[in-house]
């Protein structure tokens, strides 16, 4: 599966391919240049899936046969390939065969026997010691039985895990197939959604055209043309088209519309079934099968763990009994442990093996066996699920392909429908187009007026610039002509003057109809635009306003434009209107003309939009959303209006309170002012003005404390309102100088009316002050204080009755007002500062309160913890006392065990030395001299006896001696066994020869028996043979098959029959039994003549067997060709053709 590349580095890797139908996986060694076809050929050889039925998917990509793996970024460690069998995805494919699980059967070990496994302790007289080897054999048998059960269980568990892994592979394969199907389904679903959207819009539009056709015709018939446009054949809008042709077109469109609607309904039903099948398929998943199986395997893991623990216990018991037996053999049992005690201890262990351990392991094995059956059932269920699922996917993919082919047809049908309904759309578009044309006429008339006005303005501007240039040249010549001669100046060309400029505009639009907006609504009403929602009708009705040349009409037009939500910049409109100055035409008339042009342009635009946009074409949901949004915006605007109205009412109330407080103060100041003015009337005008100003200042200083408490309470708030009013006046009044002049005049009039005590000189004084203030305003800009006072004067003059004189207009802003303002500002600042300090203090107090509450809660919690700690301390003291007592007990036991351990260690060291000597003796000597070495070791140990040695050393010495004796006995027995083996081998060879002879005899007898049996069973014919009879042919010495016959000899088997029976055998059989199907009678004649004709005729009558048929055919060895069987001339013989009998075995002759 690998290929070579001439240049570059070849990326080698492993490609994992999973089979979807059974979950099997295959791993391939390949490189990036390997063709997909090579992979498919390999998979065909290992999985048996034909090449043409293979479908390879990697994620959402289909692997093409002629492309290399590098096209799909393969081989890769994180990407697997899934193989799907196309034959299994067909609807007529058979279901998968049940899963066959093969488990290696591990047999149980044979029962233990002392004869097969003798032990040295079997011959002892002590029954306890004699029972120890029996226990050892039984314990080993139990361990071997447990190991066999455990091995079988592990094999079953591995099979279960393999089945689980295969099901997981199948689940992943289904996910890949589902993802591939989902990709194509989303594409076709998007195409279907787009088609239905286009069709729904087209269907509503066409249905509306068909339903409202009569109403549209009547509407066109009811609208009369303008008198200048009427002719003999055209009186109304309906005359623009031919009614008879339209009626026929409507019938054709209606029929086509119904047919297409039926087709689309069938298509919707088909796609609905596809969608239902796809959603049902996506809802069904195989994860529940895998999940249940995974949980079952994890749950049965406890049986494996239990078997492991039992095996550990059995192994431990085997080691224990082995140690006891070894101790008995070495005679090193301690004085405290006697053989009877050891046997009595092994009895319960044996019972636990027989009654607990082994039954538990068998029960665990049965549980795992049932788990294997469950896994096999789940695997079969998964195979069937995958089979059915892939068949459904194949059916859905076929349906998707069919639906995608239909989309092009329906798109073409949509286009044809649009082309067919274009003639009906003309009827709907006549009315809006007619209204748009009339609106365009009105717009052009207004535009022409503006255009002419701009031309006149341009002429006036150029004339003004020419006059300025002429004056400048005259002044230049006047200054410099006294020094330069005139002829020099003339030669320089400085006496030339600019020529006047004439702006002439050729008349245009002379053929426009003489109509206005009133004529537009009269001859082309708004109903021509077609049906519209109520809200749109309401808005549109507000736009149909008649416009005249006065200012009120322009205001109405402006209001209608605002209602249509058209956004115009007010300042831009003013700038544009100021550029147009036409002689004999006011500025508002120019602006009115511009507004007319804009309104007519928007009407024409609305008509064009209504022809293209039909409200019936909108979805009900979209139309409802539009109306809902409009209602929400309207309610929000009304709510803001109500809120602003309440705000204005509150401001008015505050102003009223402020005016009442100012009224009282103004009355008092007026009285003092009039008295002061009368006293200083005798002085000059300048002295009077200065004296009045000083007296007013003094009077203000004296009467600060006399102002009423109500006024003082409202002054800070009033000053705030005045400052707000000043800012609003700055932004809202374009020319505040004129406003101030009007305000001064009004205040002067009011003072004259309300204060008859003031004489004419006082009024003149006011006029002089007013003129002075006007001059000052022209020279310097108005300050903020002046604007504030002006605003306050305006507020007072508008809110007070006609008999109140405003103090701010009568008296110039003086020191008293400034001082009071400063005091108010200081008080406000101090109040704000104190308020902020108070807020900060409240915040800190609140934080401290919260902190105190938290500390209290923490204190309670700490108190509870303290109580619990005290209880825990008491409990710990009791535990500590008990632990001390237990530690003392353990310390005594540890000391005792330490002394025992030291003694055991000394004994172990001695035993280790003895075993080392034994080990060196065993390893140094060979097998033959093993008995001699052991005997020498026993003698050396016997000679080195010591009185102080312990029992274990003596027992070890005795064991070595016994072992030496046993080994010597075994050596002698080994020699005897070798001698016996040689004799047995020679006898075995003799028996083998006799057996071969007997076998040959048996085969011969069996063949005879078969012949007799066949003859008795099939009723062989031994007389004259007939067709359909059964005959037996035996191979004669000449090499031909001759029939067994009593009275009629010379029946020979034909060459074709011989070939039929011998082609499939390595050697020719000794007999042939078959059913006669044809008999040819032949006569032996004299040798053939030289003529070719006789030879040819003789050749036709005689069967000639040649050697070209191969080694299994008969061949002529001697004699003439006309007498192959060597019969005398004139003798009759028969060539028999036979057929094989059913269930007939042809056995070759025994060698």
C-alpha positions, 0 to 999 in steps of 0.5 A: 500500500505504499508508493515512491516519489521521485522528489520531496519527502514522502509522508508515511503513516497509518490509515485506519478504515472502519466498516460501518455495517459490522464495526470492524477496523483495518489499519493500512500502511500507506503514504500520501501518494497512495491512490484511493483506488488502491485502498479500495482494492485492499479493503475488497480483499480483506472485508469482502465488500466489492470495489463498486459497492464501496463508499469511503467517507472522511468527515463530510468528504467523499473519497474519489477513486482516482485521487491520492490520499493527500487530496484529503490530508490523509493519512492522518492520526486524527482522521479516520475513514469509514467504509459504507456498503452500497449494496446494504443500503438498497431497499431489497438487501437482506438483513445482516446475519446474526453475530457469531462469537468464538470463544477459546474453551479452556478445559478444567485441569485433571483431578489430582491423584497420588499415583500421578504425583507421588509425594515423600509424605505419602508413605509416612505412618502419621495420618496427619503428615500423610494428609498434608500432601493430599491437601497440597494437591487439592489446593493446587487443583483448586488454584488451577480450576480457578485459573481456568475459570478466570482465563475463560472469564477474561476471554469473555470480557475481552469479547464483550469489550470488542463488541462494545468497541465495534458498536462505538465504531458503528455509532461514529459511522452513523454520525458521519452518515448523518452529518453527510445527509444533514449537509445536503439536507440543509442545502435543499432546505435553504433552497426550498425556503428561498423558493417558498418565500419567492413563491409566496410573495409572487402568489400574493401579488398575482392573487391580488392582481387577479382579485382586484382586476375589476376594481382596478379597471373601474378605477381607471374608468372613473378617472377622467383625463385633463381636458387638454389631454382628452381626445376622441379615443381617450377620455379616461385612463382605461383608454390607454389599454385594450380592455378585450385583450386584458380580459383574455389575458386575465383568463389565461393568467388565472388558469395558469395561476391555479395550475401552478398553485396545484403543482406547488401544493404537491411539491410542498406535500412531497417536501413535507414528507421528506422533512418529516422523514429526515427529522424522524431519522435525526431523532433516532440515535444508537447512543442508547444501545452503546450507553446501556452496553457500556454501563453493563460492562462497567457494572460487571467489572466487579465480578472480575475484581472478585475473581482476582481477589479469590485468585489471590486468596487461592494462591496464598493458601497454596503457598501456605500449604506448600510451606507446611509441607516443606517444613514437615519434609525438613522436620523443622516444625516448631514445637508450638505447631504440630502436624495435627494442628496444621491439618486442622487449620487446612480443613476450614481452608479446604471447605472455603475453597469447595463451598465458597471460592470456586462456586463464587468464581463459577457464579462470576463466570456465569454472570460474565457469560450472560453479559456476553449473551447480552452484548451479542444481542445488543450487537445484533440489534445494532447491526439491524439498526445500522442496516435499517438506518442506512437504508433510510438514509439512502432513500432520503438522499434519493428523495433529496436528489429528486427534489433538487432536480425539481427546483430548476423546473419550478424556478423556470415556472416562476419566471414564466408566471412573472412574464405572463403577469407583466401585462396585468401589472401594467393596469396597476401601474397606470394610475401611479404613473399618471399621478407621478407625471402630473406631480412632475409637471408641478415640480418643474413649474416651481423649479423653473421659477426658482431657476429664473430667480437664481438667474436674476440674482446672479445678474444683480450680483454681477451688476453690483460687482461691476459698479464696485469695480468702476468706482475703484478704477475711478478713484485710482485714476483720480489719485494717480492721474496728477502724476502720470500723463493721460496718454501714458495711462491710456497706453497702459490700458488703464482707462478701460472699464468693465462691460455690463453682463446680461444674463439671458435664459432661453425660455423652456418648459413652455408646453407644461400644463397649467396645473397646481396641487389642487388640480393634482388631487382633482384629476389624479386622486391618491386612490390611484396608488392602490390599496394600502394599510390604514396607517399608511392611508392616514399618513397619506391623507395628511400629505394631500394638502392644497398649497397657495402662495401665502405664508399660511399655506407654506406652513401647512405644507411644512406640517404635512412634510413633517407628518410624512417623516421627511427630515429637512434641515431648517437652517439649510432651507433658510440659507437656500431661500435667502440666496433667491432674491427676485424683484417683486417677489417676497422671500416667503414666496420663493420658499413656498416655490421651493417647498412646492417643488420638493413636495411634488418630487416626493409625491412622484417618488411615492407614486414610483414606489407604490408601482414597485412595492405592493403592500399585499406582497408583504408578509402578514408578520412583517406588516404587523410588525410595521404597524406595531412599531408605528403604534409604539413610536406614536405612544412614546411620542405622546407620552413624551409630549405629556411629560413635557407639558407637565414640565412646562406647567410646573415651570409656569407655576414657579414663574407665577410665584416668582412674579407675585413676589416681584410684584410686591417689591416692584410696587414699593420700589416704584413708590420710592422712585417716584418720591425721589424723582419729584424731590430732585426735579429742580436740578439739571438733567445730568444731576437728576439722573445721577441723583436718581441712581444714587437714591435708587441704590440707597433705597435698595440697600435700605429695603433689602430687609423689608422684602417679604419672606415669600419673595426671599423664599422664591428668589434662588429658584427664580434666579435659576429659572432666569438663568435657564431662560437666558440660555434658551433665549440665546439658542432660540432667538436669531436676532436678540437685538430686535427682541430687546427693542420690542421688549423695551417698547412694551415695557415703556408702554406698560409703564406709561399706562400703569403709572400716571404719576410719571410725567413726560420728562420721565418718559423722555428719560426712558427713551434716552436710556433706550437709545443709549442702550441701543447704541451700546448694543450695536457697538458691543455684544450683549452680556450674559447679565443683560440677557438674563435681565431681558429674559426676566423682564419678558417673563414678568411682562407676559405673566403679570396683569396689564397694570404691573410695571416691571422693575427690571425694565424701569431700573438699570441693573445696579449694585443691589441686584448684583449683591443679591445675586452674589448672596444667592449664589453663595447661599446656594453653594453653601447649601449644596456643600452642606447637602453633600456633607450631610449625604456623606455623613449619612452614608458613613453612618449607614456603613458603620451601622452595617459594620456593627451588625456584621460584627455582632453576627460574627461575635455570635458565630465565634461564641458558638465556635468557642462552645463547640471547641470546648466540647471537642477539647473534652472529647479529645482529652478522653480519646488521648487517655484511651490512646495512652492505655492502648499504646502501653498495651501495644508497646508490651506486645511489640517488645514480645514480638521483637524478642521472638523476631530476634530468635527467628532471625538467628534461626533464619540466618542458620537456615539460609547458610544451610540452604546455600550449601544445598543450593551450591551442591545442587548447582555444581553437580550434574544430573548423573552425580546429583545423588552422590553430591547429596550423599556427600552433603549429608555425610558432611552435615552428619560429621559436623553435629553439635550439641548446641544446635537447635531442632531446625538444623537437625531437621534440615540435616535429616531432610538432606539425608532422606533427600539423598536416599530418595535421589539415589532411588530415583537414579536407579529408577531412571536407569531402569526406565531408560532401559524399558523405553528402548525396549518399548520403542522397538516394540512400538515399531513392530506394532506400527508395521503390523498396524499398516498391514492390518489397515491395508487389509481393512481397506480391501475388505471395505471396498469389497463390502462397498461393492456388495452393498452397492449391488444389493442397494441399487440392484445392479444388472448382471444380465443384458443391459438396458437404458436406465439400469445400473451397471458396474464396470471393473478395470481389466488387465487391458486397461478398459472398464468392462461390465460385470455380466453373467450371460452377455459379455463385451460391454465396455465403458465409453471414453466420455464416461471414463473421463467423467469419473476420473477427471477429479481423481488423482488415480483411476478407480478400480471400479465404476458404478453408474446408470446407463444412458446410452448403448451403442452396438458395434461389430468387429470387422476386417481391417479397413481397405486402402480407399479413403471412403471405407476408412472414413465410414469405419471411423464413424462407427468405431469409437477411437480413443486418442492420447490428446485427452490428457493423462486421465483419458484412455490411450490405445496401446496396440492393435488396429484402430477398428478393434481396440479391445482385441476381439475376433472379427465378427464379434459384437460388443457394446459401448455403454455411456453411463451417468454418475449416481447421486451420493456415489463416492468413487474411491481410488484403489488402495496402495 
